[in-house]
Amino acid sequence: MTCEHRIGIVGAGVAGLACAKVLKQEGFSVEVFDRAPDVGGVWSATRRYPGLRAQNSKATFHFSDFPMPATYPHVVDGHHMQAYLAAYAEHFGLAEHLRLRTDVLAADPVDTGWLLQLRDAEGIHRRSCDHLVVANGAYGEPLMPEYRGAEWFRQAGGQLWHSSEFLNVESVRGKSVVVVGYGTSACEIATAVSDVAASTDVVARRLVWKVPRTPSRMLDYERLMLTRFGEAHFDSVRPGWVARFLAGPGESVRISNFDLIQELVTKRLGLRELGLVPDGRFEEIADSGVGIATNGFFDRVAAGRIVVHRDATITEMIGGPGPAPAVGLSTGQVLQADVVVCATGFQQHVPFLAPYIQRKLTDERGNFRLYRQILPLDVPKLTFVGYNPSLISTLSAEVAAHWTAALLAGRLHLPPATTLGEQVDDRLRWMAQHTHGRRARGAVNTPASIQTVDEMLADLKFRLPLATRAAQWLRPIRPESYRRLAGHRHSAAGPRPTTVEAQSLAYDEDRGPVSR
């Protein structure tokens, strides 16, 4: 199949590469733009902090048709993951479609699609495309706190970095390091730093529950979080019958299971002895994403090599001509700090789109209004991939890429525009009520990872074999089970349209997208 329709993809991470591969196989002409010199997104060498590792094992964290090499460790680090993504791009012939070291400065809608303003080594120039795919990631733009006294701190020789800027652990050898945050990246950085730093302090505004990879001999993290039965224990927007049972008549079973897991986690990590038992119950892990307990972190806390300051924030940075660089905490403590690393996360942001386009994409709270977290309701010829990060992000991105391809090829039967809007708003209301606003502008699906994939597959009219689906209730999901999706084409929508404008939903100025 050949197709002259040009698809521009912004971002060469997991989602961007998956989308480029699927659309290329569908016959579309694709170009992938990324400011980094290598593929990988968050795994790029340009933003890969020391200690970065995948949360999942390689058995669940790969693309359906491209397994990880047998020589890779059970849980891959950042170097292996970037190499895997580079090999994926090479294997599927994406290298010639990559425009690395190319920053997308602006994307403006025009009658024929989009006009892109690009900056690369040769300067600033323009490129057009018929359809634009935003794959810059839900965690593309670093979120950096503004601290009082930061300039004085720097003048005294202190260094202040975001985690994505902290690339070399040797740069802090023999120094006093303060890590801000208690998420996965904060704990991974603190663990790596504690091997070389003079002191390592972690300032945690809020403790969250973390799951060891093996809470007990009979239970591991993936069996808890990546099976249908485990996922059914958590609230979701549209719970299935098992989830409804566990929230209703079987609530005592769900509560007992969570109590058992909470006790196993507490004992396994020694949280009581360390004074690091989070406030709230274990099931609230879903409020802010699911974190894996970093290997060695709590051992180093027990040994005094890492000091965790819980329920604390930095209120000021200290420095200047006289004092040595330090930070003041909300608890009244003052910590010496040659280096402060802010593992404070990222913001979901599309800086290259004009403000009036961004306003069309979001609600009054700034949450992205995307159907299936892919399709904007009021902006034509635009889709998003990778804005539904989950515990199975490679598979989720791959399925989203097939969803996008089916949309552009005219194979999707979507509900009326009003129904799309109602479903999007229902989901955002649910998230506001159940997650206390701790989601990336309405983007994160944890822990409803499998359910999210199921919804996209239902749109595609793709069904897993009954035996495979049954096995997933107790066995962790495996991406290779979805390999047949690459050859799946449901034909209910009729023949393929001849233009990208026809392949997209029709847009009515008053009603938004209209299903054809």
C-alpha positions, 0 to 999 in steps of 0.5 A: 500500500502506498499513500502520499498523505504526509503525517508529521509526528512531534517526538521520537520517544516510545509513543512517537516511534510506535506511531511512526512504525504503524502509520508507515506500515499503513502506507502513510508518509511520516516524518518524526521531529525531535530536538534530541540527537537520539531517539528515546524521549525520556530515555534519551542520553540527553535527559537520562538521570543516574539510576533510571530504570524501567518499572516493569520487567522486560517481559511486560515492557516491550512492543508486541512485535519486537521483544527485548534481547535475551541478553538484557537484564530482567529489569532494564536500565536507561541505557538498555531501554534507549538502545532497544528503542534505537534498534526498534527504529532501525529494524522497522526502517524508521531511520530515514524518517527521523529528523533528530536535532530538530526543534518544532518551534510552532505548528499552525493550522492551515487549510491543507493541514499544518505548517511547521516552523522548525529549527535545526543545525541549518537554521529556521525553516518551514515544513507542511504536513496533512495531519499532525501527531503530538507525541512529545509525551505527558512528561515532556516539559520539566516542572521546576519549583521557584525557590526564594533565594535561588540566585543567592544560592547559585552565587554561593556556588550551589547548583540547582537542577531538574532531574532531567538535567542531572546526567552524571553522578560523578558531578556530585562526588564528595558533595552534599546533595538534596533531592526534592521529591519522593517519586520513583525518579527521586528515589532512584537519584538518591540511591545512585547519589548516596554511593558517591556524595558526602551526604544525601537528603530527600525532602518529601512533601508527601510520602506515597506507598511504594511496591517492592518488586516481590512483596512476598514469595507468593506475590510480585508487583506485576501480578498485583498491578498487571493482571485483570484481577489486580487491576479490578481492585482499584476504582476506575471510570467504567468498572467491569463486573468484577470491579463492581463486585469488589466495590459492592458485595465483595468489598470485604475481600478487596479491603482484606486483600489491600490490608494484607498487601499493605502489611506485607509492603510495610514489613518488607521495606521496614517502613515502621522502623524507619518512620516512613509509613505513608498517611492513608491506605494502600489503595490510595497508591492510585491517586498519584501513580504506582511507584516501584520501591527502588532497589537499595533505597530503604536499605540506605535509609536504614544505614543512614546514607540517605536521610528522608525529611518527610512532610517537608518542603524547601521554603528558601535557598540560602547563599550569597557572599558569606554563607555556604549554600544551604536550604531551609525547610518548612520544619525549621531545619537547615540543610547544607546543600552543594547540589539540589536536584528537583525530581518534581516531575513534568508538566503536560504542555504543547508549547509549539501550538498557539495559545488559542489552539491550546485553549481549544484542547483543554478545559477550564482547569487545564486538563486535556479534553481528548477522546481516548486521550488521543482525539481532540474534540475541537481541533481537526487534523490533530491527534495525540499519542502517548498522552495515556501513559500507563504501567504498560506504556509500550503496549498502550502507545502501540495500540493508540498508534493503531487507533490513530491509523484506523481513524486516519484510514476511516475505519473507526465508527465513533459515537456522535460528537455530543457523546464523545464530549460527555464521555471525556467530561465524565472521565475528567470529573471522575479523576478530579473526585478520585485522584485529588488532582494528582494526575498530569492534566487528566492524562495518567491511566494508572492503574487502569492500564489494561482497561484503557487498552481494552477500550481502544481495542473495542473501538478497533473491533479487535478481540483477544482469544478467550484463552488469552484474556482468561489467562490475564486475570491471574497472569501478568499481561504480555505485549506479544499477545497483541501482535495480531493487531498489526494485521487486523483490519475491520472493514465495517467502515467501508472503503478507504477515503482518498484524502486525509481530510476525509480520513479525519472526522468532519468538523462542524463549527458548532458541534465539533467532530462529527462521525462519518 
